[in-house]
Amino acid sequence: MPRPMLRQPQSQQQTNTILSAAPTQRQTQQTRQTDKMKLDRLLRKTRSKEYMEAMHRLDAGGHVHNRHKVEELIDIIGKEFPEVEMSDLTDIMLGIVSVCYLGRPYEVHTLDMTGQIIEHYKSGQTLPGGLEKARSIALRGGYDFIEVYTDCCRCVSSTGTVSVVNI
């Protein structure tokens, strides 16, 4: 049986007893659809000021070789979505892409969630792990950064509002 992606408060968690029947295929599918809808709604919420500031610090360049700073950023991401298990979030969130202001030859920088790596990319250099689909959105402007997920991109404006782009 699939494990739920969203944490439920203790009072709402179901306990298995001898009298409870195993869920049917249909119930399991409905539960997955409900969890996906809740997760989509949660990931559309306006981002906090702390989260926005942390993502802006990515461009400073000092995080690239500082493992402690990378872990701090990932902790901030986890705090932004306390209802979601971090392992589940990293399963669907590929990373974050933003315009790089370090100057030429750099064009964008990324936070790769799978490798937990921050890197700055030069013009024409291919982004790894599915992050390339966000490059054109980042370079077009209008958003502070783009969160790249397995099924879409969530573009975050300077006010923290989120727009979903299905690619």
Sequence and secondary structure as in RCSB ss.txt:
>XXXX:A:sequence
MPRPMLRQPQSQQQTNTILSAAPTQRQTQQTRQTDKMKLDRLLRKTRSKEYMEAMHRLDAGGHVHNRHKVEELID
IIGKEFPEVEMSDLTDIMLGIVSVCYLGRPYEVHTLDMTGQIIEHYKSGQTLPGGLEKARSIALRGGYDFIEVYT
DCCRCVSSTGTVSVVNI
>XXXX:A:secstr
    SB   GGG     TTS    HHHHHHHHHHHHHHHHHHHTS   HHHHHHHHGGGGSTTTT HHHHHHHHH
HHHHH TTB HHHHHHHEEEEEEE  S TTEEEEEEETTTTEEEEEETT   STTGGGGHHHHHH S SEEEEES
S EEEE TTS EEEE  
